[in-house]
């Protein structure tokens, strides 16, 4: 091979209709759709040497990471049956995030998609890819972390079989292309209520939806909302968009609070921010809305034309509820990028 290392950066994403609940092996119980972000990304370099047996070393932010290594090893183990060549190499992984890890900003989505893209570049050099490059990257990323499969496409990505989405499948995400121009420059300001690790992992949260008293109802609502949001994204109806994404966010966290055992990832400052956003939108004739991932932090979504109003809201009302006044200004992005090593 001409090279023995490759480098990709891959973004996080924020789901509009949430994926919550699994079936089979890393397959979604309902379809989901997400914005791909721009500034919240993982930068990963993968290098390798043929040693005749598998091993992997992991560095996170320049330091050896024993905590993250088991997840990377598990990922390689799970894809080696598909690509046996991986068992003959020792890999070295250097990775870093531009945002807090494990705090509910989908670091597993950006991290595992970046790793999957690196692995696909490795396989591509050996002419072994079983599908088109990005589709295979999405397939492999899904094995590492479900929502990661959506991060390999820019702007908007859909994952999960759904009758209204042509070529949709549970095994990989597809890009969503019928999009009104207003969403091409949509903004996402992430208000960092809590920067530490979540008290309950997303993996554990998904498992708790099994035998949940509202499990079947959730899947029905998610399917209906996927139909509804497809029309919203095509027409640019922002009133409907705000209503739907907030409903989805609150339903996600209500499922957590009503599981057995129950748990709560929202914090008092999360709720204060939500209330302030709703009051401001009503009083100022704008389309600033919120959504939540599986954590306490609030994603404030709004069209580019509302940037000044959003800044005023943050400066006068919301910053006080953020950890050390911190927030991240992000927007929809164009997807992953291969970088020079």
C-alpha positions as CSV (number, residue, x, y, z in Angstrom):
1,X,0.0,0.0,0.0
2,X,1.2,3.5,-0.8
3,X,0.1,5.0,2.5
4,X,-0.2,3.7,6.0
5,X,-2.4,6.4,7.6
6,X,-5.5,8.4,6.8
7,X,-7.3,11.3,8.5
8,X,-10.9,12.3,8.5
9,X,-13.0,14.8,10.4
10,X,-16.6,14.0,10.8
11,X,-19.4,16.0,12.4
12,X,-21.9,15.4,15.1
13,X,-25.6,15.6,14.3
14,X,-28.7,16.6,16.1
15,X,-31.8,14.5,15.5
16,X,-35.1,16.3,14.7
17,X,-37.2,13.1,14.9
18,X,-35.4,11.0,17.5
19,X,-34.0,7.5,17.3
20,X,-34.8,5.8,20.6
21,X,-35.0,2.1,20.9
22,X,-33.2,-0.8,19.2
23,X,-34.1,-4.1,17.6
24,X,-31.7,-6.9,16.4
25,X,-28.1,-5.9,16.3
26,X,-27.7,-2.1,16.2
27,X,-30.9,-1.6,14.2
28,X,-33.3,1.2,14.9
29,X,-36.8,0.5,16.2
30,X,-38.0,3.6,14.4
31,X,-36.8,5.9,11.6
32,X,-35.1,9.2,12.4
33,X,-33.8,12.3,10.7
34,X,-31.1,14.7,11.7
35,X,-29.3,17.9,10.9
36,X,-25.6,17.4,10.3
37,X,-23.5,20.0,12.2
38,X,-20.5,22.0,11.1
39,X,-18.3,23.0,14.0
40,X,-18.9,20.1,16.4
41,X,-16.7,17.4,14.9
42,X,-14.2,14.7,15.6
43,X,-10.8,14.7,14.0
44,X,-9.4,11.2,13.7
45,X,-6.1,9.8,12.2
46,X,-5.9,6.1,11.8
47,X,-2.5,4.5,11.0
48,X,-1.6,0.8,10.6
49,X,1.1,-1.8,10.2
50,X,0.7,-5.4,9.1
51,X,1.8,-7.6,12.0
52,X,-0.2,-10.7,11.4
53,X,-2.6,-10.2,14.3
54,X,-5.0,-7.5,15.5
55,X,-4.3,-4.8,18.1
56,X,-5.3,-1.2,18.5
57,X,-3.9,1.7,20.5
58,X,-6.0,4.8,21.2
59,X,-5.1,8.4,22.0
60,X,-7.8,10.9,22.9
61,X,-6.7,14.5,22.8
62,X,-3.1,13.5,22.7
63,X,-3.2,11.2,25.7
64,X,-3.4,7.4,25.8
65,X,-7.0,6.4,26.5
66,X,-7.7,3.1,28.2
67,X,-11.3,4.2,28.8
68,X,-12.1,4.6,25.1
69,X,-10.1,1.7,23.9
70,X,-12.7,-1.1,24.7
71,X,-15.3,0.7,22.5
72,X,-12.8,0.9,19.6
73,X,-11.8,-2.8,20.1
74,X,-15.5,-3.8,20.1
75,X,-16.1,-1.9,16.9
76,X,-13.2,-3.7,15.1
77,X,-14.3,-7.0,16.5
78,X,-17.8,-6.5,15.2
79,X,-16.7,-5.6,11.6
80,X,-13.9,-8.2,11.2
81,X,-16.3,-10.9,10.1
82,X,-17.3,-8.5,7.2
83,X,-13.6,-7.6,6.6
84,X,-11.3,-10.4,7.8
85,X,-8.2,-8.4,6.6
86,X,-8.5,-6.2,9.7
87,X,-7.4,-9.1,11.9
88,X,-3.9,-8.9,10.3
89,X,-3.1,-5.3,11.3
90,X,-2.1,-3.3,14.3
91,X,-3.9,0.1,14.3
92,X,-3.2,3.3,16.0
93,X,-6.0,5.8,16.5
94,X,-5.4,9.5,17.4
95,X,-8.7,11.4,17.9
96,X,-9.9,14.7,19.3
97,X,-13.3,16.5,19.6
98,X,-14.0,20.2,19.2
99,X,-16.7,19.9,21.9
100,X,-17.2,18.2,25.3
101,X,-17.1,14.4,25.2
102,X,-20.0,12.3,26.6
103,X,-22.2,15.2,27.5
104,X,-25.1,14.7,25.2
105,X,-23.8,16.3,22.0
106,X,-23.4,13.0,20.2
107,X,-19.7,12.6,20.5
108,X,-20.2,8.9,19.7
109,X,-21.8,9.9,16.4
110,X,-18.9,12.0,15.3
111,X,-16.3,9.7,16.7
112,X,-17.5,6.5,15.3
113,X,-18.4,8.0,11.9
114,X,-14.8,9.4,11.7
115,X,-13.4,6.0,12.5
116,X,-15.6,4.3,10.0
117,X,-14.6,6.7,7.3
118,X,-10.9,6.0,8.1
119,X,-11.5,2.3,8.0
120,X,-13.3,2.7,4.6
121,X,-10.2,4.6,3.3
122,X,-8.0,1.7,4.5
123,X,-10.3,-0.8,2.8
124,X,-10.6,1.3,-0.4
125,X,-6.8,1.2,-0.8
126,X,-7.2,-2.6,-0.8
127,X,-10.2,-2.5,-3.2
128,X,-12.3,-4.4,-0.6
129,X,-15.3,-2.1,-0.1
130,X,-18.6,-4.0,-0.4
131,X,-20.7,-0.9,-1.2
132,X,-20.3,2.6,-2.4
133,X,-17.8,4.5,-0.1
134,X,-20.2,6.7,1.9
135,X,-22.9,4.0,2.1
136,X,-20.4,1.5,3.5
137,X,-19.1,4.2,5.9
138,X,-22.6,4.7,7.1
139,X,-23.1,0.9,7.5
140,X,-19.9,0.5,9.5
141,X,-20.5,3.6,11.6
142,X,-24.0,2.3,12.6
143,X,-22.3,-0.8,14.0
144,X,-20.2,1.4,16.3
145,X,-23.0,3.8,17.3
146,X,-26.4,4.0,15.8
147,X,-26.7,7.7,15.2
148,X,-23.2,7.8,13.8
149,X,-24.5,6.4,10.5
150,X,-26.3,9.8,9.9
151,X,-23.1,11.8,10.3
152,X,-21.5,10.7,7.0
153,X,-23.8,12.9,5.0
154,X,-24.1,16.6,4.9
155,X,-27.1,18.8,5.7
156,X,-29.8,16.2,6.5
157,X,-29.7,12.5,6.8
158,X,-32.5,9.9,7.3
159,X,-32.0,6.5,8.9
160,X,-34.4,3.6,9.3
161,X,-36.9,2.0,6.9
162,X,-39.9,4.1,6.4
163,X,-42.5,4.0,3.5
164,X,-42.3,7.7,2.8
165,X,-38.5,7.7,2.3
166,X,-37.3,6.0,-1.0
167,X,-34.4,3.6,-0.5
168,X,-34.5,4.0,3.3
169,X,-33.1,1.1,5.3
170,X,-32.3,0.1,8.8
171,X,-28.7,-0.9,7.9
172,X,-27.4,2.6,6.9
173,X,-28.5,6.2,6.5
174,X,-29.3,8.0,3.3
175,X,-29.0,11.7,2.5
176,X,-32.2,13.7,2.5
177,X,-32.4,15.9,-0.6
178,X,-35.8,17.5,-0.9
179,X,-35.0,20.5,1.3
180,X,-36.3,24.0,1.3
181,X,-33.5,26.7,1.0
182,X,-34.2,28.1,4.5
183,X,-32.7,24.9,6.0
184,X,-29.5,25.2,4.1
185,X,-28.2,27.8,6.5
186,X,-30.0,26.8,9.6
187,X,-28.2,27.7,12.9
188,X,-27.7,25.6,16.1
189,X,-26.4,27.3,19.2
190,X,-25.7,24.6,21.8
191,X,-26.2,25.9,25.3
192,X,-23.9,23.9,27.6
193,X,-25.9,23.4,30.8
194,X,-23.8,20.4,31.8
195,X,-20.3,19.7,30.4
196,X,-19.5,16.5,32.3
197,X,-20.4,12.9,31.5
198,X,-24.0,11.9,31.5
199,X,-25.3,9.9,34.4
200,X,-26.9,7.3,32.1
201,X,-25.5,6.3,28.7
202,X,-27.5,6.3,25.6
203,X,-26.9,2.6,25.2
204,X,-28.6,2.0,28.6
205,X,-31.4,4.4,27.7
206,X,-32.2,2.5,24.5
207,X,-32.4,-0.7,26.5
208,X,-34.9,0.7,28.9
209,X,-37.4,1.4,26.2
210,X,-37.8,-2.4,25.8
211,X,-41.0,-3.3,27.7
212,X,-41.7,0.4,28.4
213,X,-45.4,1.0,28.8
214,X,-45.4,3.6,26.0
215,X,-43.0,1.7,23.7
216,X,-45.5,0.9,20.9
217,X,-47.1,4.4,21.1
218,X,-43.7,6.0,20.7
219,X,-42.9,4.1,17.5
220,X,-46.2,5.0,16.1
221,X,-45.7,8.7,16.9
222,X,-42.2,8.6,15.5
223,X,-43.4,7.1,12.2
224,X,-46.1,9.8,11.9
225,X,-43.6,12.5,12.7
226,X,-41.3,11.3,10.0
227,X,-44.1,11.7,7.5
228,X,-44.9,15.1,8.8
229,X,-41.3,16.4,8.9
230,X,-40.7,15.3,5.3
231,X,-43.3,17.8,4.1
232,X,-42.1,20.5,6.5
233,X,-38.5,20.2,5.2
234,X,-39.7,20.5,1.6
235,X,-42.0,23.5,2.2
236,X,-40.1,25.4,4.8
237,X,-43.0,25.7,7.2
238,X,-41.1,27.0,10.2
239,X,-44.1,27.2,12.5
240,X,-44.7,23.5,12.0
241,X,-41.0,22.8,12.3
242,X,-40.7,24.5,15.7
243,X,-43.7,22.6,17.0
244,X,-42.5,19.2,15.8
245,X,-38.9,19.3,17.0
246,X,-39.9,20.6,20.5
247,X,-42.5,17.8,20.8
248,X,-39.9,15.2,19.8
249,X,-37.4,16.5,22.3
250,X,-39.9,16.5,25.2
251,X,-41.2,13.0,24.3
252,X,-37.6,11.6,24.3
253,X,-37.0,12.9,27.8
254,X,-40.5,11.9,29.0
255,X,-39.7,8.3,28.0
256,X,-36.6,8.4,30.1
257,X,-38.5,9.8,33.1
258,X,-41.2,7.0,32.8
259,X,-38.9,4.1,32.2
260,X,-38.2,1.5,34.9
261,X,-35.9,2.4,36.5
262,X,-36.6,6.0,35.6
263,X,-33.9,8.6,35.2
264,X,-33.7,12.3,34.4
265,X,-31.0,14.0,32.3
266,X,-32.6,17.4,32.1
267,X,-31.6,19.8,34.8
268,X,-33.3,22.9,36.3
269,X,-31.4,25.1,34.0
270,X,-32.5,23.1,31.0
271,X,-36.1,23.7,31.9
272,X,-35.4,27.4,32.5
273,X,-33.9,27.8,29.1
274,X,-36.8,26.0,27.4
275,X,-39.3,28.3,29.1
276,X,-37.3,31.4,28.1
277,X,-37.1,30.3,24.5
278,X,-40.8,29.7,24.3
279,X,-41.6,33.1,25.8
280,X,-39.1,34.9,23.6
281,X,-40.5,33.3,20.4
282,X,-44.1,34.3,21.3
283,X,-43.1,37.9,22.1
284,X,-40.7,38.6,19.2
285,X,-42.3,36.9,16.1
286,X,-39.3,34.7,15.3
287,X,-38.6,31.0,14.8
288,X,-36.2,30.2,17.6
289,X,-36.9,26.8,18.9
290,X,-35.2,24.1,21.0
291,X,-34.4,20.4,20.8
292,X,-32.5,18.1,23.2
293,X,-30.3,15.2,22.7
294,X,-29.9,12.5,25.4
295,X,-28.4,15.0,27.9
296,X,-29.0,18.3,29.7
297,X,-27.7,20.6,27.0
298,X,-30.1,22.6,24.8
299,X,-29.8,22.9,21.0
300,X,-31.3,26.2,20.0
301,X,-32.3,25.9,16.4
302,X,-33.3,28.9,14.2
303,X,-33.1,30.3,10.6
304,X,-30.2,32.5,9.7
305,X,-32.4,35.5,9.5
306,X,-33.0,35.2,13.3
307,X,-29.3,35.3,14.2
308,X,-29.5,38.8,15.8
309,X,-32.5,37.9,17.9
310,X,-30.9,34.7,19.0
311,X,-27.8,36.5,20.1
312,X,-29.8,39.0,22.0
313,X,-31.8,36.2,23.7
314,X,-28.6,34.4,24.7
315,X,-26.8,37.5,26.0
316,X,-29.8,38.9,28.0
317,X,-31.5,35.7,29.2
318,X,-29.9,32.4,28.5
319,X,-26.1,32.7,29.2
320,X,-26.7,32.8,32.9
321,X,-28.1,29.2,32.8
322,X,-25.0,27.8,31.0
323,X,-22.1,26.2,32.7
324,X,-19.5,29.0,33.1
325,X,-21.6,31.0,30.6
326,X,-20.4,28.6,27.8
327,X,-22.2,27.9,24.5
328,X,-21.2,26.7,21.1
329,X,-22.3,28.5,17.9
330,X,-22.9,26.0,15.2
331,X,-24.9,25.5,12.0
332,X,-25.8,22.8,9.5
333,X,-22.8,21.5,7.7
334,X,-21.7,19.8,4.5
335,X,-20.6,16.5,6.1
336,X,-17.3,14.8,6.7
337,X,-14.0,15.9,5.1
338,X,-10.8,13.9,4.3
339,X,-7.8,15.8,5.7
340,X,-4.1,15.7,5.0
341,X,-2.2,13.7,7.6
